Amino acid sequence: MKRTMLSALTLVASATVVSAQVPTLTHVKRIDLIPFLNTGASQLLTDSQPSDLAIASDGTIYVATQRSAGGAGTVGVLKIANAVGSHAVSLFATSTGAQGGDRESRVVVDGSNVYFGYGLGQNVGTDGAGAYTVGVNAGVLVSGVRKYSTAGVQDTGFGNIDPLDPETGTLNPVEIRYLQTGGVINPSQTQRTEAMAVDPLTSTLAIMNRGQGFMFRVNLATGASAAAANFATVASAGWRDLSFDASGNAYFKVDNQLAKSTRIDATNLSAYSPVLLDTGNVPFSSYTKVAYVPGGAGYADSLFMNTRGQIGATNQNKVYYSLTDGTPNAAAAFSNAAAGFLPTNQLTGAEPIGAVTPTAWTNPLLTTRTGNIGGKQYVAVLLGGGGQQLDIYEVSGPKATVSGTLNLDGWDGTGGGFANAGSFTVQVRNGMTVLDTQNVTVANNGAYSFQTTQTGSVNIRFKGPRFLAKASGTVTLTGGGTTTVNAAMVNGNVNGDNVVDFFDYLILSDAYESSTPDALYTANINADFTGDGTIDFFDYLILNANYEKEEDN
């Protein structure tokens, strides 16, 4: 068969140098967790709602649940394998957790180990003889931290500090506070654990207990005590969440602040100071979270947070993000009913996933965490309450814009009432390796535009209904910049196999002289090469002119 190469292509590129700034977030996926946490064939846990998540480098996301009903009961961890691909959800671990309400769970991944904290916020205490009497249900403690392998096997040797602890393989709040600091159990004071994270400076598990002026650090292997990290001063006991940067600087949600403590050394942190004053947040509210996201190409280190104010549900149902010093927000202090954050620095859940616009988050019970999968940084947002879903965003610098006009070779569209020329599949490629694929609407006049996180030297391939695929030569994409690519498309390919041939002719012949809204026309609409609403002699002329032409890759 004769091969005719298509060469009409115009390239114009312009580049803009962009300084480091808050990241660009691309919504890539939503996973519905309701079938796994409610009644149904896929149910894995009962009376549970999502509370926290952790992203592993192998692409697995672990989701910890807390009780959604009164009284103690089963809580656990869901394992979502290949979360950004064709995911699979399974039950990873279970425990008995404290009652619903403000009793949360946490999950942390460190290498090949998973740490599950449950019933956090529940008081645990002992009587004068050292027996546990507070935070116990049917002889079982309903708050503690456990360690598992990534295969889901619990390490029963972890956290066995107090021989009177009824839970084997569990590190409970009393053990964290008293036994690990060499103290004596105080029967008059209960303890409650609020938050935990891996301290990267010392490779320990950092744990915050309410009412303490220091950050406990425990051995990741055994749960035994490591030296506590002391704050220069502590003004409040309202710890709710904790996140670290690579240098061990700590970021907190505490009272109505997003605060930072600078790391001095392994056992000392500076007095914490507010990065942002969340004036709308109610102190001690559960589900108030913070996540540190490391910088990358074209964007700087950032902080992500939610708020639990009592002002208005619409303004609460968001995740806010900024640089680690609070910029570029309009004010250091903000209310979730005011304009403290720029609109571009908010996530609502309704950011498009390709051509689909999902529903916005319906409540403020939002947890944000970050992780690197396959060399890409991701932010995942977990919706609790009745929403029970997981949204995944790719993190990047400013996107590159690609726009231009496609010469659509005889297509008009307006005569047939077509709103546009159709949805074209556009690939950003390095040679024949596909880096990004998007569905892009092309107007009847051939105009199009899209954005991509890909930058550098690439080529662009266009494929639309009726048209042979067309690939550009090498173009340069720059974050924050625009590259114009104009291409001449070849019409006449009815069946989409990227060659205009006898099979296309047969389809056109079968539908010849049909018009909209005839069923025959509708079934063979791609044989209307002009878009005038009729398959006729003018369409035959286009097919004849391009007969035996093939795609240009």
C-alpha positions, 0 to 999 in steps of 0.5 A: 500500500502506498504511504503518503507522509503528511508534513504540513506543520507549523511550530512557534515556541515561547518560554517564560522563566518561572521562579519557585512558587507553590506547586501546581496540583493536577487531579488524577484520580478519585477512589470511592471507599464507601463500598468497603466501609458500609454494607455490601458485598465489598464491605471490609469494616463496619462502623468505620470512617476514614481518618488518616492515610500514608503513601508508600513509595511502591504506590500503595496507600494505607488508609486508617479508619476510626469509629463512626459509631458510639462505643468501642469497636473494630477499626483498621487499615485498608491497603490500596495497592497500585493506587494511581493505577488499576488499584485494588483495595484489601483489609490490612489490619484491625484493632479495637478502637475507642468510640466515635467522635474525636477519637482518631487514627493515624498511619505512618509508613517507614520503609518496610514497616507500617505504624497504626495508631488508633483511638487517639485522643482517648484517655488511658490511665491506671489505678494506684496498683498500676492496673489499667482502668481508663481507656479499657473495653472488655479488658482491651485498651482502646488506644495505642500504636502498633507496628506491622510489616507491609505484608500485614504481619503485626510485630508483637515485640513492639511496644511491650514496655509495661508488663501490666499493659493488657495489649501485647505488641501495643505502645499505649499513651501511659507507656509513652509518657511515663515508662519511656522517660524513666518516670513512675506511673501516676495514678492521678493523671491519664494520658492521651496520644494525639499525633505521630510522624517519622522524625527524619533527623533521628529516624525515630517515631515522633509522638505528641501527647496532649499536655506535654512540653516535648515530643516523644521519640521512640525506636522504630524497631522496638518502641523503646524510648529515645530521648525526647525532643524538648520545645523551648516554650510551650504555650498550649497543649492542643496538639492535633497533627504533626509533620516534618521537613527533611531537616527535622523542622516540625510543623503542627496544627495546634489550637488555632495555629499552623505553627513551626518549630525550628530544629536545633539538634536531635533533642531540642526544638525552638519555641513554636511560632505561627506560620498562619493564624487560623482564626476560624478554627476551634481549638482541639477540633479533631480532623485538623491536619497539616502536611509538609510537601517537599519542593521540586522542579519549579515549586518550593516546599509547601504546607497543606492544611484544613480548618474546622471552624464553625463559620460556614460549611462551604468555606470549611470543605477545602484544603489550603496550601501555601509556602512554609512561611505562609506566603503568597497568601493575602494575610498571615491571619485568616478566617475560613469565611474570609479571603485570607488565601488566594483562590488558586491556593485552595483545593475543593475536590471538584478539580477536573480529572481529565474531562470529568469534573467530580463533585466537591467535598461535602464536609471539612473532615479532610486529611492531606498526606504526600509521597513519591511514587515512581519519581513523581510527587503526589498529594492525597486527600482523604474525606471522612464523615459521610463522603469516604473517598480518596482524591489523588493529585500529582504535584508539579511546577507550573504547567506548560501550555500547548495551544494552536490551530488544527487545519481540519481538511474540509471540516466545517461542522456548523452546518450539521449543528456540531458544537465542536470537531470532537474530543481529540486524543493528544499525547505528549511523547519523548520519541515513541514513549508516551509521557502524558495523554489528554482528551482535548476538545477541538473547536470547529475552526480547529482551535485547541489548548491544553496544559501538561506537567511535562516539560523539556523536549517532546513531540505532540501527537494528535488523533481525532474522529475522522482524522489520521493521527499526526505527530509534531516534530520536537518542541520545547515545553516550559513550565509557565510558558506557552508553545504553539503547535499548528498541524494539518490533519488529514480527513477521511478515516471513518473507522479510526484505524489511521489509514484511509482505505477501502474499509472507510469507503464501504462504510461511507457507501452504506450510509450514503445520502443519510442525514441527521437525525436518521439512525443510519446517519447516527450509526456512521456519523464519522463518515460525515467528513464535512460536518454538514449533517449529511453523508453525500458526494462532498464527503466522497470527494474528501475520502477520494482525495486522501485515499491510501494516506496513513498516519504520520507518527 
